[in-house]
Amino acid sequence: MSIVVTGATGQLGRHVVEQLLEKVPAEQITAVVRNAEKAAGFADRGVKIALADYNTPASFDGLFSAGDKVLLVSGNEFDKGRVQQHKVVIDAAKAAGVALLAYTSAPGSLTAALADDHRGTEEILLDSGVPYALLRNGWYHENYTENLAPVLEHNAVVAAAGEGRVSSASRADYAAAAVAVLTGEGHENKTYELGGDTPWSFAEYAAELSRRTGKEITYNAVTPEALTGILTGAGLPEPFAQILAGVDASIEKGELVISTGDLSRLAGRPTTPFSEAIAAALKG
């Protein structure tokens, strides 16, 4: 039996593999990657490396074995038909008879276009008959803390989220939940709504940045249309800019406030406070 992690050198997958190494022997872990060089550090530590690509279905032939537990980390190629990419993995998992397929989805409350691919994937997974765990990950601290440069340059947090709040958590927090599901028992056919313990508003985010930098940083609330224009002006493709603006519109409606406590319960600890993540990012 292997624990298999797809997208293992990606931003979330890397955290999952690192945390798995703290809990199970390296030879029980298989990291599925597109580029072996990026996984060399894992290979050196005894992790099995499998080369496969969501866009090449044949690359998943024979990759899984009966009894494996698989983490399908959702793809980030928004223009490549993510539902079809994910179906490749689900089909291979079904053919092999895996014991569990956990999928990193989006909150059930999220109606923004970003959630469409996740809902489509969930439908295929449930129809497949493969024992599943839906890890409906909320928003990530890093969506903000890794993009602080323009905020600090203009002394402004710009968002189309009104007074909406966000239950964000760190990638390491979400990885800890995934690891708990992959290494624990009794998670078959369960759905977990995952988010940080304490939701925050963008005005609070700006105030925290002001406090930690000593600069006056304001929250500039704009319309989704204006935000799309700002993001495309900064070089983002328009379809992706519209997706992000749509998420902000959902935040304004309260769709990214997650109050289940599932994340801290699975992780076995409180989630990382947003203020801590901001402090760490500023130290850089």
Sequence and secondary structure as in RCSB ss.txt:
>XXXX:A:sequence
MSIVVTGATGQLGRHVVEQLLEKVPAEQITAVVRNAEKAAGFADRGVKIALADYNTPASFDGLFSAGDKVLLVSG
NEFDKGRVQQHKVVIDAAKAAGVALLAYTSAPGSLTAALADDHRGTEEILLDSGVPYALLRNGWYHENYTENLAP
VLEHNAVVAAAGEGRVSSASRADYAAAAVAVLTGEGHENKTYELGGDTPWSFAEYAAELSRRTGKEITYNAVTPE
ALTGILTGAGLPEPFAQILAGVDASIEKGELVISTGDLSRLAGRPTTPFSEAIAAALKG
>XXXX:A:secstr
  EEETTTTSHHHHHHHHHHHTTS GGGEEEEES GGGGHHHHHTT EEEE BTTBGGGGTTTS TT EEEE   
  TTS HHHHHHHHHHHHHHHT SEEEEEE  TT  SGGGHHHHHHHHHHHHHT  EEEEEE  BTHHHHTT HH
HHHHTEEEES TT EE  B HHHHHHHHHHHHHSSS TTEEEEE  SS EEHHHHHHHHHHHHSS  EEEE  HH
HHHHHHHHTT  HHHHHHHHHHHHHHHTTTT   S HHHHHHTS    HHHHHHHHHH 
